[in-house]
Amino acid sequence: MENKGHFEQPGSISGSGDGDYGGEKLFDLSFLWESGHQDKNFVILMVKGFLEHTPDSLAKITAHLKDKSWDRVHGIAHKMKPSIDFMGIKILKEDIRNIEKYSDMREVDEAKVTALVQRLNDICESAMQQLREELSRLSEE
């Protein structure tokens, strides 16, 4: 079976801040295809799990940011890290780690964390829309 979730990662994706990331695919499911031994049902299950849990995580991290509950921002970022990696959302690989890092410092850099959480929300929303389309395509095959 061919690796249907693979694509070439662009060198740089620069968003305009309105959810448009140049029409580039924001995810790469090749890790899931490989670790799932090309099992489409495994990939579908993992994508569904991401789509089910990520909106709640985004809502929580945003609420904790507004409350300046830095330990909770740190905790949610830590929990989101593997999901972002498994979905191959490479554009967020460093961002999620920086949210975790910057929210766990003695002097929290509120501006950096706020900007990163906004970017996390924007990119995850776009990636989730793309993943819904991919899930629909996979389910039809």
WOJOSUL-V800825 format. One record per pair of residues at least 6 apart in sequence whose ideal C-beta (glycine too) atoms are under 8 Angstrom apart, sorted by sequence separation. I is the first residue (numbers start at 1). J is the second residue. D is the distance in Angstrom with one decimal. If there is no record, write none. Layout:
BEGIN
i-><I & I>
j-><J & J>
d-><D & D>
END
This chain:
BEGIN
i-><15 & 36 & 64 & 102 & 14 & 15 & 36 & 102 & 13 & 14 & 64 & 65 & 84 & 85 & 13 & 64 & 84 & 32 & 33 & 36 & 102 & 103 & 13 & 32 & 102 & 10 & 60 & 61 & 64 & 84 & 13 & 10 & 29 & 32 & 98 & 99 & 102 & 32 & 61 & 81 & 60 & 61 & 80 & 81 & 99 & 7 & 29 & 98 & 99 & 9 & 57 & 61 & 77 & 81 & 77 & 7 & 95 & 99 & 5 & 6 & 57 & 77 & 78 & 5 & 6 & 57 & 77 & 5 & 6 & 95 & 96 & 4 & 5 & 74 & 95 & 54 & 57 & 73 & 74 & 77 & 3 & 5 & 6 & 92 & 5 & 92 & 95 & 4 & 54 & 74 & 3 & 53 & 73 & 74 & 3 & 92 & 71 & 91 & 92 & 50 & 70 & 71 & 49 & 70 & 89 & 3 & 89 & 4 & 50 & 1 & 50 & 5 & 61 & 70 & 89 & 1 & 46 & 47 & 68 & 73 & 80 & 87 & 46 & 68 & 70 & 73 & 87 & 65 & 65 & 65 & 31 & 32 & 31 & 32 & 62 & 32 & 61 & 31 & 29 & 30 & 28 & 29 & 61 & 62 & 27 & 28 & 27 & 28 & 27 & 28 & 58 & 26 & 58 & 26 & 58 & 58 & 21 & 54 & 55 & 54 & 51 & 13 & 50 & 51 & 9 & 50 & 51 & 5 & 47 & 51 & 47 & 48 & 47 & 44 & 47 & 44 & 43 & 44 & 26 & 40 & 26 & 27 & 26 & 40 & 21 & 19 & 27 & 15 & 26 & 27 & 17 & 21 & 25 & 29 & 19 & 20 & 15 & 19 & 27 & 15 & 15 & 5 & 4 & 4>
j-><21 & 42 & 70 & 108 & 21 & 22 & 43 & 109 & 21 & 22 & 72 & 73 & 92 & 93 & 22 & 73 & 93 & 42 & 43 & 46 & 112 & 113 & 24 & 43 & 113 & 22 & 72 & 73 & 76 & 96 & 26 & 24 & 43 & 46 & 112 & 113 & 116 & 47 & 76 & 96 & 76 & 77 & 96 & 97 & 116 & 25 & 47 & 116 & 117 & 28 & 76 & 80 & 96 & 100 & 97 & 28 & 116 & 120 & 27 & 28 & 79 & 99 & 100 & 28 & 29 & 80 & 100 & 29 & 30 & 119 & 120 & 29 & 30 & 99 & 120 & 80 & 83 & 99 & 100 & 103 & 30 & 32 & 33 & 119 & 33 & 120 & 123 & 33 & 83 & 103 & 33 & 83 & 103 & 104 & 34 & 123 & 103 & 123 & 124 & 83 & 103 & 104 & 83 & 104 & 123 & 38 & 124 & 40 & 86 & 38 & 87 & 43 & 99 & 108 & 127 & 40 & 86 & 87 & 108 & 113 & 120 & 127 & 87 & 110 & 113 & 117 & 131 & 113 & 114 & 117 & 85 & 86 & 86 & 87 & 117 & 88 & 117 & 88 & 87 & 88 & 87 & 88 & 120 & 121 & 87 & 88 & 88 & 89 & 89 & 90 & 120 & 89 & 121 & 91 & 124 & 125 & 91 & 124 & 128 & 128 & 128 & 91 & 128 & 131 & 90 & 131 & 132 & 88 & 131 & 135 & 134 & 135 & 135 & 135 & 138 & 138 & 138 & 139 & 123 & 138 & 126 & 127 & 127 & 141 & 123 & 122 & 130 & 119 & 130 & 131 & 122 & 126 & 130 & 134 & 125 & 126 & 122 & 126 & 134 & 123 & 126 & 134 & 138 & 141>
d-><4.5 & 3.4 & 7.9 & 6.6 & 7.7 & 7.5 & 5.7 & 5.0 & 5.0 & 6.9 & 4.0 & 5.6 & 5.1 & 6.8 & 5.9 & 4.7 & 6.9 & 7.0 & 6.1 & 7.4 & 5.1 & 5.3 & 5.0 & 4.8 & 5.0 & 7.8 & 7.5 & 5.8 & 6.5 & 5.3 & 7.2 & 5.2 & 6.0 & 5.3 & 7.3 & 6.1 & 7.2 & 7.7 & 4.2 & 5.2 & 5.3 & 6.7 & 5.8 & 6.8 & 4.8 & 5.1 & 7.4 & 5.7 & 6.2 & 6.3 & 5.7 & 7.5 & 5.6 & 7.0 & 7.9 & 5.9 & 5.2 & 6.7 & 7.9 & 6.5 & 6.8 & 4.2 & 5.4 & 6.9 & 7.2 & 5.3 & 4.0 & 2.7 & 4.2 & 5.9 & 6.6 & 7.8 & 5.8 & 7.8 & 6.0 & 7.5 & 8.0 & 6.7 & 5.6 & 6.7 & 5.8 & 6.5 & 7.0 & 7.9 & 5.1 & 6.3 & 7.9 & 7.1 & 6.7 & 4.4 & 4.9 & 7.1 & 4.2 & 4.6 & 7.6 & 5.6 & 7.8 & 6.0 & 7.4 & 5.4 & 4.6 & 7.7 & 8.0 & 7.1 & 6.9 & 7.2 & 7.5 & 7.8 & 7.5 & 4.4 & 5.5 & 6.4 & 7.7 & 5.0 & 5.3 & 7.8 & 6.4 & 7.4 & 7.8 & 6.5 & 7.9 & 7.0 & 7.9 & 7.4 & 7.8 & 7.3 & 7.0 & 6.6 & 6.3 & 5.1 & 7.6 & 6.2 & 6.1 & 7.7 & 6.4 & 7.8 & 5.9 & 5.9 & 7.1 & 6.5 & 7.9 & 6.0 & 7.2 & 6.6 & 5.0 & 3.0 & 5.1 & 7.9 & 5.4 & 6.6 & 7.2 & 5.8 & 5.4 & 6.2 & 5.8 & 7.8 & 7.5 & 5.8 & 7.5 & 6.2 & 5.9 & 5.2 & 7.7 & 6.1 & 5.7 & 6.7 & 6.5 & 7.8 & 5.5 & 7.2 & 6.9 & 6.8 & 5.2 & 6.5 & 7.7 & 5.6 & 6.7 & 6.7 & 6.3 & 6.1 & 5.8 & 5.4 & 4.1 & 7.1 & 7.1 & 5.7 & 6.2 & 7.9 & 5.8 & 6.0 & 7.0 & 5.8 & 6.3 & 7.3 & 6.2 & 7.8 & 6.7 & 5.0 & 7.4 & 7.1 & 7.9 & 7.3 & 7.3 & 7.9>
END
